[in-house]
Amino acid sequence: MTIYNLYIFDRNGTCLYYESWNRKKESNMSKEEEFKLMYGMLYSIKSFVARMSPSESKDGFLNYRTNLSAGSTKDVLFNIYSKMYVEYVVKNPLCQLNEPIQSELFASKLDSYIRSLTIFN
């Protein structure tokens, strides 16, 4: 398994950050169209899971598993959020929330972290 890309969306579906690694196949659409399509897919899956779940789950939709041997990414996403996003975006007075993430320090720390993971080939 490997990591191909990471999208960070706000609640309104605006892509605040996008990065790709090992992406060999490019789509024939603009990045904005790709972001809308990805957000729409994730929103639809989240909505479907919420409706089909036999009980109320506080965790909700956590991941989408493909036919590849992808394990849970819950810990990886939590580390990205708590150790990189909060530290280098939320706590940074130069970064505006709900605006595209421009922090080079965030991008650098994220890239180093992703490349250090055992699931990154």
Phi and psi restraints in degrees (range 20) as a CNS / XPLOR table:
assign (resid 1 and name C) (resid 2 and name N)
       (resid 2 and name CA) (resid 2 and name C) 1.0 -143.7 20.0 2
assign (resid 2 and name N) (resid 2 and name CA)
       (resid 2 and name C) (resid 3 and name N) 1.0 171.5 20.0 2
assign (resid 2 and name C) (resid 3 and name N)
       (resid 3 and name CA) (resid 3 and name C) 1.0 -104.3 20.0 2
assign (resid 3 and name N) (resid 3 and name CA)
       (resid 3 and name C) (resid 4 and name N) 1.0 127.4 20.0 2
assign (resid 3 and name C) (resid 4 and name N)
       (resid 4 and name CA) (resid 4 and name C) 1.0 -100.9 20.0 2
assign (resid 4 and name N) (resid 4 and name CA)
       (resid 4 and name C) (resid 5 and name N) 1.0 -44.0 20.0 2
assign (resid 4 and name C) (resid 5 and name N)
       (resid 5 and name CA) (resid 5 and name C) 1.0 -157.4 20.0 2
assign (resid 5 and name N) (resid 5 and name CA)
       (resid 5 and name C) (resid 6 and name N) 1.0 163.9 20.0 2
assign (resid 5 and name C) (resid 6 and name N)
       (resid 6 and name CA) (resid 6 and name C) 1.0 -134.8 20.0 2
assign (resid 6 and name N) (resid 6 and name CA)
       (resid 6 and name C) (resid 7 and name N) 1.0 129.8 20.0 2
assign (resid 6 and name C) (resid 7 and name N)
       (resid 7 and name CA) (resid 7 and name C) 1.0 -115.8 20.0 2
assign (resid 7 and name N) (resid 7 and name CA)
       (resid 7 and name C) (resid 8 and name N) 1.0 138.0 20.0 2
assign (resid 7 and name C) (resid 8 and name N)
       (resid 8 and name CA) (resid 8 and name C) 1.0 -121.8 20.0 2
assign (resid 8 and name N) (resid 8 and name CA)
       (resid 8 and name C) (resid 9 and name N) 1.0 117.7 20.0 2
assign (resid 8 and name C) (resid 9 and name N)
       (resid 9 and name CA) (resid 9 and name C) 1.0 -111.4 20.0 2
assign (resid 9 and name N) (resid 9 and name CA)
       (resid 9 and name C) (resid 10 and name N) 1.0 151.8 20.0 2
assign (resid 9 and name C) (resid 10 and name N)
       (resid 10 and name CA) (resid 10 and name C) 1.0 -87.3 20.0 2
assign (resid 10 and name N) (resid 10 and name CA)
       (resid 10 and name C) (resid 11 and name N) 1.0 -179.2 20.0 2
assign (resid 10 and name C) (resid 11 and name N)
       (resid 11 and name CA) (resid 11 and name C) 1.0 -65.2 20.0 2
assign (resid 11 and name N) (resid 11 and name CA)
       (resid 11 and name C) (resid 12 and name N) 1.0 -21.0 20.0 2
assign (resid 11 and name C) (resid 12 and name N)
       (resid 12 and name CA) (resid 12 and name C) 1.0 -92.9 20.0 2
assign (resid 12 and name N) (resid 12 and name CA)
       (resid 12 and name C) (resid 13 and name N) 1.0 1.4 20.0 2
assign (resid 12 and name C) (resid 13 and name N)
       (resid 13 and name CA) (resid 13 and name C) 1.0 91.3 20.0 2
assign (resid 13 and name N) (resid 13 and name CA)
       (resid 13 and name C) (resid 14 and name N) 1.0 7.8 20.0 2
assign (resid 13 and name C) (resid 14 and name N)
       (resid 14 and name CA) (resid 14 and name C) 1.0 -81.7 20.0 2
assign (resid 14 and name N) (resid 14 and name CA)
       (resid 14 and name C) (resid 15 and name N) 1.0 129.5 20.0 2
assign (resid 14 and name C) (resid 15 and name N)
       (resid 15 and name CA) (resid 15 and name C) 1.0 -78.1 20.0 2
assign (resid 15 and name N) (resid 15 and name CA)
       (resid 15 and name C) (resid 16 and name N) 1.0 116.1 20.0 2
assign (resid 15 and name C) (resid 16 and name N)
       (resid 16 and name CA) (resid 16 and name C) 1.0 -90.2 20.0 2
assign (resid 16 and name N) (resid 16 and name CA)
       (resid 16 and name C) (resid 17 and name N) 1.0 -24.2 20.0 2
assign (resid 16 and name C) (resid 17 and name N)
       (resid 17 and name CA) (resid 17 and name C) 1.0 -156.5 20.0 2
assign (resid 17 and name N) (resid 17 and name CA)
       (resid 17 and name C) (resid 18 and name N) 1.0 140.7 20.0 2
assign (resid 17 and name C) (resid 18 and name N)
       (resid 18 and name CA) (resid 18 and name C) 1.0 -142.6 20.0 2
assign (resid 18 and name N) (resid 18 and name CA)
       (resid 18 and name C) (resid 19 and name N) 1.0 135.3 20.0 2
assign (resid 18 and name C) (resid 19 and name N)
       (resid 19 and name CA) (resid 19 and name C) 1.0 -143.9 20.0 2
assign (resid 19 and name N) (resid 19 and name CA)
       (resid 19 and name C) (resid 20 and name N) 1.0 146.2 20.0 2
assign (resid 19 and name C) (resid 20 and name N)
       (resid 20 and name CA) (resid 20 and name C) 1.0 -128.7 20.0 2
assign (resid 20 and name N) (resid 20 and name CA)
       (resid 20 and name C) (resid 21 and name N) 1.0 148.9 20.0 2
assign (resid 20 and name C) (resid 21 and name N)
       (resid 21 and name CA) (resid 21 and name C) 1.0 -135.9 20.0 2
assign (resid 21 and name N) (resid 21 and name CA)
       (resid 21 and name C) (resid 22 and name N) 1.0 138.5 20.0 2
assign (resid 21 and name C) (resid 22 and name N)
       (resid 22 and name CA) (resid 22 and name C) 1.0 56.7 20.0 2
assign (resid 22 and name N) (resid 22 and name CA)
       (resid 22 and name C) (resid 23 and name N) 1.0 23.3 20.0 2
assign (resid 22 and name C) (resid 23 and name N)
       (resid 23 and name CA) (resid 23 and name C) 1.0 -83.1 20.0 2
assign (resid 23 and name N) (resid 23 and name CA)
       (resid 23 and name C) (resid 24 and name N) 1.0 111.4 20.0 2
assign (resid 23 and name C) (resid 24 and name N)
       (resid 24 and name CA) (resid 24 and name C) 1.0 -95.2 20.0 2
assign (resid 24 and name N) (resid 24 and name CA)
       (resid 24 and name C) (resid 25 and name N) 1.0 -26.0 20.0 2
assign (resid 24 and name C) (resid 25 and name N)
       (resid 25 and name CA) (resid 25 and name C) 1.0 -110.8 20.0 2
assign (resid 25 and name N) (resid 25 and name CA)
       (resid 25 and name C) (resid 26 and name N) 1.0 121.4 20.0 2
assign (resid 25 and name C) (resid 26 and name N)
       (resid 26 and name CA) (resid 26 and name C) 1.0 -95.1 20.0 2
assign (resid 26 and name N) (resid 26 and name CA)
       (resid 26 and name C) (resid 27 and name N) 1.0 144.6 20.0 2
assign (resid 26 and name C) (resid 27 and name N)
       (resid 27 and name CA) (resid 27 and name C) 1.0 -79.6 20.0 2
assign (resid 27 and name N) (resid 27 and name CA)
       (resid 27 and name C) (resid 28 and name N) 1.0 160.8 20.0 2
assign (resid 27 and name C) (resid 28 and name N)
       (resid 28 and name CA) (resid 28 and name C) 1.0 -93.7 20.0 2
assign (resid 28 and name N) (resid 28 and name CA)
       (resid 28 and name C) (resid 29 and name N) 1.0 21.9 20.0 2
assign (resid 28 and name C) (resid 29 and name N)
       (resid 29 and name CA) (resid 29 and name C) 1.0 -119.6 20.0 2
assign (resid 29 and name N) (resid 29 and name CA)
       (resid 29 and name C) (resid 30 and name N) 1.0 165.5 20.0 2
assign (resid 29 and name C) (resid 30 and name N)
       (resid 30 and name CA) (resid 30 and name C) 1.0 -69.5 20.0 2
assign (resid 30 and name N) (resid 30 and name CA)
       (resid 30 and name C) (resid 31 and name N) 1.0 160.6 20.0 2
assign (resid 30 and name C) (resid 31 and name N)
       (resid 31 and name CA) (resid 31 and name C) 1.0 -60.4 20.0 2
assign (resid 31 and name N) (resid 31 and name CA)
       (resid 31 and name C) (resid 32 and name N) 1.0 -39.4 20.0 2
assign (resid 31 and name C) (resid 32 and name N)
       (resid 32 and name CA) (resid 32 and name C) 1.0 -61.7 20.0 2
assign (resid 32 and name N) (resid 32 and name CA)
       (resid 32 and name C) (resid 33 and name N) 1.0 -42.1 20.0 2
assign (resid 32 and name C) (resid 33 and name N)
       (resid 33 and name CA) (resid 33 and name C) 1.0 -65.4 20.0 2
assign (resid 33 and name N) (resid 33 and name CA)
       (resid 33 and name C) (resid 34 and name N) 1.0 -41.5 20.0 2
assign (resid 33 and name C) (resid 34 and name N)
       (resid 34 and name CA) (resid 34 and name C) 1.0 -61.9 20.0 2
assign (resid 34 and name N) (resid 34 and name CA)
       (resid 34 and name C) (resid 35 and name N) 1.0 -42.4 20.0 2
assign (resid 34 and name C) (resid 35 and name N)
       (resid 35 and name CA) (resid 35 and name C) 1.0 -62.1 20.0 2
assign (resid 35 and name N) (resid 35 and name CA)
       (resid 35 and name C) (resid 36 and name N) 1.0 -43.6 20.0 2
assign (resid 35 and name C) (resid 36 and name N)
       (resid 36 and name CA) (resid 36 and name C) 1.0 -63.6 20.0 2
assign (resid 36 and name N) (resid 36 and name CA)
       (resid 36 and name C) (resid 37 and name N) 1.0 -41.9 20.0 2
assign (resid 36 and name C) (resid 37 and name N)
       (resid 37 and name CA) (resid 37 and name C) 1.0 -64.5 20.0 2
assign (resid 37 and name N) (resid 37 and name CA)
       (resid 37 and name C) (resid 38 and name N) 1.0 -44.4 20.0 2
assign (resid 37 and name C) (resid 38 and name N)
       (resid 38 and name CA) (resid 38 and name C) 1.0 -64.7 20.0 2
assign (resid 38 and name N) (resid 38 and name CA)
       (resid 38 and name C) (resid 39 and name N) 1.0 -45.9 20.0 2
assign (resid 38 and name C) (resid 39 and name N)
       (resid 39 and name CA) (resid 39 and name C) 1.0 -62.5 20.0 2
assign (resid 39 and name N) (resid 39 and name CA)
       (resid 39 and name C) (resid 40 and name N) 1.0 -42.4 20.0 2
assign (resid 39 and name C) (resid 40 and name N)
       (resid 40 and name CA) (resid 40 and name C) 1.0 -60.9 20.0 2
assign (resid 40 and name N) (resid 40 and name CA)
       (resid 40 and name C) (resid 41 and name N) 1.0 -41.4 20.0 2
assign (resid 40 and name C) (resid 41 and name N)
       (resid 41 and name CA) (resid 41 and name C) 1.0 -64.0 20.0 2
assign (resid 41 and name N) (resid 41 and name CA)
       (resid 41 and name C) (resid 42 and name N) 1.0 -47.1 20.0 2
assign (resid 41 and name C) (resid 42 and name N)
       (resid 42 and name CA) (resid 42 and name C) 1.0 -63.9 20.0 2
assign (resid 42 and name N) (resid 42 and name CA)
       (resid 42 and name C) (resid 43 and name N) 1.0 -41.3 20.0 2
assign (resid 42 and name C) (resid 43 and name N)
       (resid 43 and name CA) (resid 43 and name C) 1.0 -62.9 20.0 2
assign (resid 43 and name N) (resid 43 and name CA)
       (resid 43 and name C) (resid 44 and name N) 1.0 -43.2 20.0 2
assign (resid 43 and name C) (resid 44 and name N)
       (resid 44 and name CA) (resid 44 and name C) 1.0 -64.2 20.0 2
assign (resid 44 and name N) (resid 44 and name CA)
       (resid 44 and name C) (resid 45 and name N) 1.0 -43.1 20.0 2
assign (resid 44 and name C) (resid 45 and name N)
       (resid 45 and name CA) (resid 45 and name C) 1.0 -64.1 20.0 2
assign (resid 45 and name N) (resid 45 and name CA)
       (resid 45 and name C) (resid 46 and name N) 1.0 -44.3 20.0 2
assign (resid 45 and name C) (resid 46 and name N)
       (resid 46 and name CA) (resid 46 and name C) 1.0 -59.6 20.0 2
assign (resid 46 and name N) (resid 46 and name CA)
       (resid 46 and name C) (resid 47 and name N) 1.0 -44.9 20.0 2
assign (resid 46 and name C) (resid 47 and name N)
       (resid 47 and name CA) (resid 47 and name C) 1.0 -64.0 20.0 2
assign (resid 47 and name N) (resid 47 and name CA)
       (resid 47 and name C) (resid 48 and name N) 1.0 -43.1 20.0 2
assign (resid 47 and name C) (resid 48 and name N)
       (resid 48 and name CA) (resid 48 and name C) 1.0 -61.9 20.0 2
assign (resid 48 and name N) (resid 48 and name CA)
       (resid 48 and name C) (resid 49 and name N) 1.0 -46.0 20.0 2
assign (resid 48 and name C) (resid 49 and name N)
       (resid 49 and name CA) (resid 49 and name C) 1.0 -62.1 20.0 2
assign (resid 49 and name N) (resid 49 and name CA)
       (resid 49 and name C) (resid 50 and name N) 1.0 -42.9 20.0 2
assign (resid 49 and name C) (resid 50 and name N)
       (resid 50 and name CA) (resid 50 and name C) 1.0 -61.8 20.0 2
assign (resid 50 and name N) (resid 50 and name CA)
       (resid 50 and name C) (resid 51 and name N) 1.0 -38.6 20.0 2
assign (resid 50 and name C) (resid 51 and name N)
       (resid 51 and name CA) (resid 51 and name C) 1.0 -75.1 20.0 2
assign (resid 51 and name N) (resid 51 and name CA)
       (resid 51 and name C) (resid 52 and name N) 1.0 -32.9 20.0 2
assign (resid 51 and name C) (resid 52 and name N)
       (resid 52 and name CA) (resid 52 and name C) 1.0 -89.2 20.0 2
assign (resid 52 and name N) (resid 52 and name CA)
       (resid 52 and name C) (resid 53 and name N) 1.0 -15.6 20.0 2
assign (resid 52 and name C) (resid 53 and name N)
       (resid 53 and name CA) (resid 53 and name C) 1.0 -65.5 20.0 2
assign (resid 53 and name N) (resid 53 and name CA)
       (resid 53 and name C) (resid 54 and name N) 1.0 133.4 20.0 2
assign (resid 53 and name C) (resid 54 and name N)
       (resid 54 and name CA) (resid 54 and name C) 1.0 -73.4 20.0 2
assign (resid 54 and name N) (resid 54 and name CA)
       (resid 54 and name C) (resid 55 and name N) 1.0 -15.1 20.0 2
assign (resid 54 and name C) (resid 55 and name N)
       (resid 55 and name CA) (resid 55 and name C) 1.0 -141.5 20.0 2
assign (resid 55 and name N) (resid 55 and name CA)
       (resid 55 and name C) (resid 56 and name N) 1.0 163.1 20.0 2
assign (resid 55 and name C) (resid 56 and name N)
       (resid 56 and name CA) (resid 56 and name C) 1.0 -75.9 20.0 2
assign (resid 56 and name N) (resid 56 and name CA)
       (resid 56 and name C) (resid 57 and name N) 1.0 124.0 20.0 2
assign (resid 56 and name C) (resid 57 and name N)
       (resid 57 and name CA) (resid 57 and name C) 1.0 -112.5 20.0 2
assign (resid 57 and name N) (resid 57 and name CA)
       (resid 57 and name C) (resid 58 and name N) 1.0 128.7 20.0 2
assign (resid 57 and name C) (resid 58 and name N)
       (resid 58 and name CA) (resid 58 and name C) 1.0 -72.3 20.0 2
assign (resid 58 and name N) (resid 58 and name CA)
       (resid 58 and name C) (resid 59 and name N) 1.0 -21.5 20.0 2
assign (resid 58 and name C) (resid 59 and name N)
       (resid 59 and name CA) (resid 59 and name C) 1.0 -79.7 20.0 2
assign (resid 59 and name N) (resid 59 and name CA)
       (resid 59 and name C) (resid 60 and name N) 1.0 -32.7 20.0 2
assign (resid 59 and name C) (resid 60 and name N)
       (resid 60 and name CA) (resid 60 and name C) 1.0 64.3 20.0 2
assign (resid 60 and name N) (resid 60 and name CA)
       (resid 60 and name C) (resid 61 and name N) 1.0 -146.7 20.0 2
assign (resid 60 and name C) (resid 61 and name N)
       (resid 61 and name CA) (resid 61 and name C) 1.0 -79.5 20.0 2
assign (resid 61 and name N) (resid 61 and name CA)
       (resid 61 and name C) (resid 62 and name N) 1.0 118.9 20.0 2
assign (resid 61 and name C) (resid 62 and name N)
       (resid 62 and name CA) (resid 62 and name C) 1.0 -105.3 20.0 2
assign (resid 62 and name N) (resid 62 and name CA)
       (resid 62 and name C) (resid 63 and name N) 1.0 -40.2 20.0 2
assign (resid 62 and name C) (resid 63 and name N)
       (resid 63 and name CA) (resid 63 and name C) 1.0 -157.3 20.0 2
assign (resid 63 and name N) (resid 63 and name CA)
       (resid 63 and name C) (resid 64 and name N) 1.0 165.9 20.0 2
assign (resid 63 and name C) (resid 64 and name N)
       (resid 64 and name CA) (resid 64 and name C) 1.0 -119.9 20.0 2
assign (resid 64 and name N) (resid 64 and name CA)
       (resid 64 and name C) (resid 65 and name N) 1.0 121.1 20.0 2
assign (resid 64 and name C) (resid 65 and name N)
       (resid 65 and name CA) (resid 65 and name C) 1.0 -100.5 20.0 2
assign (resid 65 and name N) (resid 65 and name CA)
       (resid 65 and name C) (resid 66 and name N) 1.0 129.9 20.0 2
assign (resid 65 and name C) (resid 66 and name N)
       (resid 66 and name CA) (resid 66 and name C) 1.0 -95.5 20.0 2
assign (resid 66 and name N) (resid 66 and name CA)
       (resid 66 and name C) (resid 67 and name N) 1.0 -174.1 20.0 2
assign (resid 66 and name C) (resid 67 and name N)
       (resid 67 and name CA) (resid 67 and name C) 1.0 -74.0 20.0 2
assign (resid 67 and name N) (resid 67 and name CA)
       (resid 67 and name C) (resid 68 and name N) 1.0 -6.7 20.0 2
assign (resid 67 and name C) (resid 68 and name N)
       (resid 68 and name CA) (resid 68 and name C) 1.0 -77.1 20.0 2
assign (resid 68 and name N) (resid 68 and name CA)
       (resid 68 and name C) (resid 69 and name N) 1.0 163.3 20.0 2
assign (resid 68 and name C) (resid 69 and name N)
       (resid 69 and name CA) (resid 69 and name C) 1.0 -82.6 20.0 2
assign (resid 69 and name N) (resid 69 and name CA)
       (resid 69 and name C) (resid 70 and name N) 1.0 63.0 20.0 2
assign (resid 69 and name C) (resid 70 and name N)
       (resid 70 and name CA) (resid 70 and name C) 1.0 -87.3 20.0 2
assign (resid 70 and name N) (resid 70 and name CA)
       (resid 70 and name C) (resid 71 and name N) 1.0 125.1 20.0 2
assign (resid 70 and name C) (resid 71 and name N)
       (resid 71 and name CA) (resid 71 and name C) 1.0 -87.1 20.0 2
assign (resid 71 and name N) (resid 71 and name CA)
       (resid 71 and name C) (resid 72 and name N) 1.0 -171.5 20.0 2
assign (resid 71 and name C) (resid 72 and name N)
       (resid 72 and name CA) (resid 72 and name C) 1.0 -70.2 20.0 2
assign (resid 72 and name N) (resid 72 and name CA)
       (resid 72 and name C) (resid 73 and name N) 1.0 137.9 20.0 2
assign (resid 72 and name C) (resid 73 and name N)
       (resid 73 and name CA) (resid 73 and name C) 1.0 -110.3 20.0 2
assign (resid 73 and name N) (resid 73 and name CA)
       (resid 73 and name C) (resid 74 and name N) 1.0 14.1 20.0 2
assign (resid 73 and name C) (resid 74 and name N)
       (resid 74 and name CA) (resid 74 and name C) 1.0 -56.6 20.0 2
assign (resid 74 and name N) (resid 74 and name CA)
       (resid 74 and name C) (resid 75 and name N) 1.0 -47.7 20.0 2
assign (resid 74 and name C) (resid 75 and name N)
       (resid 75 and name CA) (resid 75 and name C) 1.0 -66.2 20.0 2
assign (resid 75 and name N) (resid 75 and name CA)
       (resid 75 and name C) (resid 76 and name N) 1.0 -39.5 20.0 2
assign (resid 75 and name C) (resid 76 and name N)
       (resid 76 and name CA) (resid 76 and name C) 1.0 -62.9 20.0 2
assign (resid 76 and name N) (resid 76 and name CA)
       (resid 76 and name C) (resid 77 and name N) 1.0 -47.0 20.0 2
assign (resid 76 and name C) (resid 77 and name N)
       (resid 77 and name CA) (resid 77 and name C) 1.0 -65.6 20.0 2
assign (resid 77 and name N) (resid 77 and name CA)
       (resid 77 and name C) (resid 78 and name N) 1.0 -37.7 20.0 2
assign (resid 77 and name C) (resid 78 and name N)
       (resid 78 and name CA) (resid 78 and name C) 1.0 -62.7 20.0 2
assign (resid 78 and name N) (resid 78 and name CA)
       (resid 78 and name C) (resid 79 and name N) 1.0 -42.4 20.0 2
assign (resid 78 and name C) (resid 79 and name N)
       (resid 79 and name CA) (resid 79 and name C) 1.0 -65.2 20.0 2
assign (resid 79 and name N) (resid 79 and name CA)
       (resid 79 and name C) (resid 80 and name N) 1.0 -40.7 20.0 2
assign (resid 79 and name C) (resid 80 and name N)
       (resid 80 and name CA) (resid 80 and name C) 1.0 -61.0 20.0 2
assign (resid 80 and name N) (resid 80 and name CA)
       (resid 80 and name C) (resid 81 and name N) 1.0 -43.7 20.0 2
assign (resid 80 and name C) (resid 81 and name N)
       (resid 81 and name CA) (resid 81 and name C) 1.0 -66.9 20.0 2
assign (resid 81 and name N) (resid 81 and name CA)
       (resid 81 and name C) (resid 82 and name N) 1.0 -55.1 20.0 2
assign (resid 81 and name C) (resid 82 and name N)
       (resid 82 and name CA) (resid 82 and name C) 1.0 -76.7 20.0 2
assign (resid 82 and name N) (resid 82 and name CA)
       (resid 82 and name C) (resid 83 and name N) 1.0 -37.0 20.0 2
assign (resid 82 and name C) (resid 83 and name N)
       (resid 83 and name CA) (resid 83 and name C) 1.0 -96.5 20.0 2
assign (resid 83 and name N) (resid 83 and name CA)
       (resid 83 and name C) (resid 84 and name N) 1.0 -17.1 20.0 2
assign (resid 83 and name C) (resid 84 and name N)
       (resid 84 and name CA) (resid 84 and name C) 1.0 -118.7 20.0 2
assign (resid 84 and name N) (resid 84 and name CA)
       (resid 84 and name C) (resid 85 and name N) 1.0 -56.2 20.0 2
assign (resid 84 and name C) (resid 85 and name N)
       (resid 85 and name CA) (resid 85 and name C) 1.0 -62.6 20.0 2
assign (resid 85 and name N) (resid 85 and name CA)
       (resid 85 and name C) (resid 86 and name N) 1.0 -51.1 20.0 2
assign (resid 85 and name C) (resid 86 and name N)
       (resid 86 and name CA) (resid 86 and name C) 1.0 -64.6 20.0 2
assign (resid 86 and name N) (resid 86 and name CA)
       (resid 86 and name C) (resid 87 and name N) 1.0 -46.0 20.0 2
assign (resid 86 and name C) (resid 87 and name N)
       (resid 87 and name CA) (resid 87 and name C) 1.0 -68.3 20.0 2
assign (resid 87 and name N) (resid 87 and name CA)
       (resid 87 and name C) (resid 88 and name N) 1.0 -41.4 20.0 2
assign (resid 87 and name C) (resid 88 and name N)
       (resid 88 and name CA) (resid 88 and name C) 1.0 -107.1 20.0 2
assign (resid 88 and name N) (resid 88 and name CA)
       (resid 88 and name C) (resid 89 and name N) 1.0 -6.5 20.0 2
assign (resid 88 and name C) (resid 89 and name N)
       (resid 89 and name CA) (resid 89 and name C) 1.0 -119.4 20.0 2
assign (resid 89 and name N) (resid 89 and name CA)
       (resid 89 and name C) (resid 90 and name N) 1.0 -58.9 20.0 2
assign (resid 89 and name C) (resid 90 and name N)
       (resid 90 and name CA) (resid 90 and name C) 1.0 -62.6 20.0 2
assign (resid 90 and name N) (resid 90 and name CA)
       (resid 90 and name C) (resid 91 and name N) 1.0 -44.5 20.0 2
assign (resid 90 and name C) (resid 91 and name N)
       (resid 91 and name CA) (resid 91 and name C) 1.0 -82.4 20.0 2
assign (resid 91 and name N) (resid 91 and name CA)
       (resid 91 and name C) (resid 92 and name N) 1.0 -4.2 20.0 2
assign (resid 91 and name C) (resid 92 and name N)
       (resid 92 and name CA) (resid 92 and name C) 1.0 -87.6 20.0 2
assign (resid 92 and name N) (resid 92 and name CA)
       (resid 92 and name C) (resid 93 and name N) 1.0 116.5 20.0 2
assign (resid 92 and name C) (resid 93 and name N)
       (resid 93 and name CA) (resid 93 and name C) 1.0 -67.1 20.0 2
assign (resid 93 and name N) (resid 93 and name CA)
       (resid 93 and name C) (resid 94 and name N) 1.0 -16.7 20.0 2
assign (resid 93 and name C) (resid 94 and name N)
       (resid 94 and name CA) (resid 94 and name C) 1.0 -83.5 20.0 2
assign (resid 94 and name N) (resid 94 and name CA)
       (resid 94 and name C) (resid 95 and name N) 1.0 -15.1 20.0 2
assign (resid 94 and name C) (resid 95 and name N)
       (resid 95 and name CA) (resid 95 and name C) 1.0 -93.6 20.0 2
assign (resid 95 and name N) (resid 95 and name CA)
       (resid 95 and name C) (resid 96 and name N) 1.0 129.5 20.0 2
assign (resid 95 and name C) (resid 96 and name N)
       (resid 96 and name CA) (resid 96 and name C) 1.0 -94.8 20.0 2
assign (resid 96 and name N) (resid 96 and name CA)
       (resid 96 and name C) (resid 97 and name N) 1.0 126.8 20.0 2
assign (resid 96 and name C) (resid 97 and name N)
       (resid 97 and name CA) (resid 97 and name C) 1.0 -64.5 20.0 2
assign (resid 97 and name N) (resid 97 and name CA)
       (resid 97 and name C) (resid 98 and name N) 1.0 147.9 20.0 2
assign (resid 97 and name C) (resid 98 and name N)
       (resid 98 and name CA) (resid 98 and name C) 1.0 64.8 20.0 2
assign (resid 98 and name N) (resid 98 and name CA)
       (resid 98 and name C) (resid 99 and name N) 1.0 21.0 20.0 2
assign (resid 98 and name C) (resid 99 and name N)
       (resid 99 and name CA) (resid 99 and name C) 1.0 -120.5 20.0 2
assign (resid 99 and name N) (resid 99 and name CA)
       (resid 99 and name C) (resid 100 and name N) 1.0 154.3 20.0 2
assign (resid 99 and name C) (resid 100 and name N)
       (resid 100 and name CA) (resid 100 and name C) 1.0 -52.9 20.0 2
assign (resid 100 and name N) (resid 100 and name CA)
       (resid 100 and name C) (resid 101 and name N) 1.0 138.8 20.0 2
assign (resid 100 and name C) (resid 101 and name N)
       (resid 101 and name CA) (resid 101 and name C) 1.0 -78.1 20.0 2
assign (resid 101 and name N) (resid 101 and name CA)
       (resid 101 and name C) (resid 102 and name N) 1.0 118.5 20.0 2
assign (resid 101 and name C) (resid 102 and name N)
       (resid 102 and name CA) (resid 102 and name C) 1.0 -110.5 20.0 2
assign (resid 102 and name N) (resid 102 and name CA)
       (resid 102 and name C) (resid 103 and name N) 1.0 0.8 20.0 2
assign (resid 102 and name C) (resid 103 and name N)
       (resid 103 and name CA) (resid 103 and name C) 1.0 -67.4 20.0 2
assign (resid 103 and name N) (resid 103 and name CA)
       (resid 103 and name C) (resid 104 and name N) 1.0 118.1 20.0 2
assign (resid 103 and name C) (resid 104 and name N)
       (resid 104 and name CA) (resid 104 and name C) 1.0 -69.9 20.0 2
assign (resid 104 and name N) (resid 104 and name CA)
       (resid 104 and name C) (resid 105 and name N) 1.0 -31.6 20.0 2
assign (resid 104 and name C) (resid 105 and name N)
       (resid 105 and name CA) (resid 105 and name C) 1.0 -65.8 20.0 2
assign (resid 105 and name N) (resid 105 and name CA)
       (resid 105 and name C) (resid 106 and name N) 1.0 -43.0 20.0 2
assign (resid 105 and name C) (resid 106 and name N)
       (resid 106 and name CA) (resid 106 and name C) 1.0 -59.3 20.0 2
assign (resid 106 and name N) (resid 106 and name CA)
       (resid 106 and name C) (resid 107 and name N) 1.0 -47.8 20.0 2
assign (resid 106 and name C) (resid 107 and name N)
       (resid 107 and name CA) (resid 107 and name C) 1.0 -61.3 20.0 2
assign (resid 107 and name N) (resid 107 and name CA)
       (resid 107 and name C) (resid 108 and name N) 1.0 -41.6 20.0 2
assign (resid 107 and name C) (resid 108 and name N)
       (resid 108 and name CA) (resid 108 and name C) 1.0 -66.6 20.0 2
assign (resid 108 and name N) (resid 108 and name CA)
       (resid 108 and name C) (resid 109 and name N) 1.0 -46.6 20.0 2
assign (resid 108 and name C) (resid 109 and name N)
       (resid 109 and name CA) (resid 109 and name C) 1.0 -64.8 20.0 2
assign (resid 109 and name N) (resid 109 and name CA)
       (resid 109 and name C) (resid 110 and name N) 1.0 -40.8 20.0 2
assign (resid 109 and name C) (resid 110 and name N)
       (resid 110 and name CA) (resid 110 and name C) 1.0 -62.5 20.0 2
assign (resid 110 and name N) (resid 110 and name CA)
       (resid 110 and name C) (resid 111 and name N) 1.0 -47.5 20.0 2
assign (resid 110 and name C) (resid 111 and name N)
       (resid 111 and name CA) (resid 111 and name C) 1.0 -60.5 20.0 2
assign (resid 111 and name N) (resid 111 and name CA)
       (resid 111 and name C) (resid 112 and name N) 1.0 -44.3 20.0 2
assign (resid 111 and name C) (resid 112 and name N)
       (resid 112 and name CA) (resid 112 and name C) 1.0 -62.1 20.0 2
assign (resid 112 and name N) (resid 112 and name CA)
       (resid 112 and name C) (resid 113 and name N) 1.0 -42.7 20.0 2
assign (resid 112 and name C) (resid 113 and name N)
       (resid 113 and name CA) (resid 113 and name C) 1.0 -64.3 20.0 2
assign (resid 113 and name N) (resid 113 and name CA)
       (resid 113 and name C) (resid 114 and name N) 1.0 -48.5 20.0 2
assign (resid 113 and name C) (resid 114 and name N)
       (resid 114 and name CA) (resid 114 and name C) 1.0 -59.1 20.0 2
assign (resid 114 and name N) (resid 114 and name CA)
       (resid 114 and name C) (resid 115 and name N) 1.0 -46.0 20.0 2
assign (resid 114 and name C) (resid 115 and name N)
       (resid 115 and name CA) (resid 115 and name C) 1.0 -66.5 20.0 2
assign (resid 115 and name N) (resid 115 and name CA)
       (resid 115 and name C) (resid 116 and name N) 1.0 -22.6 20.0 2
assign (resid 115 and name C) (resid 116 and name N)
       (resid 116 and name CA) (resid 116 and name C) 1.0 -83.7 20.0 2
assign (resid 116 and name N) (resid 116 and name CA)
       (resid 116 and name C) (resid 117 and name N) 1.0 -12.3 20.0 2
assign (resid 116 and name C) (resid 117 and name N)
       (resid 117 and name CA) (resid 117 and name C) 1.0 -70.6 20.0 2
assign (resid 117 and name N) (resid 117 and name CA)
       (resid 117 and name C) (resid 118 and name N) 1.0 145.6 20.0 2
assign (resid 117 and name C) (resid 118 and name N)
       (resid 118 and name CA) (resid 118 and name C) 1.0 -68.4 20.0 2
assign (resid 118 and name N) (resid 118 and name CA)
       (resid 118 and name C) (resid 119 and name N) 1.0 -23.1 20.0 2
assign (resid 118 and name C) (resid 119 and name N)
       (resid 119 and name CA) (resid 119 and name C) 1.0 -81.8 20.0 2
assign (resid 119 and name N) (resid 119 and name CA)
       (resid 119 and name C) (resid 120 and name N) 1.0 -5.5 20.0 2
assign (resid 119 and name C) (resid 120 and name N)
       (resid 120 and name CA) (resid 120 and name C) 1.0 -90.7 20.0 2
assign (resid 120 and name N) (resid 120 and name CA)
       (resid 120 and name C) (resid 121 and name N) 1.0 115.9 20.0 2
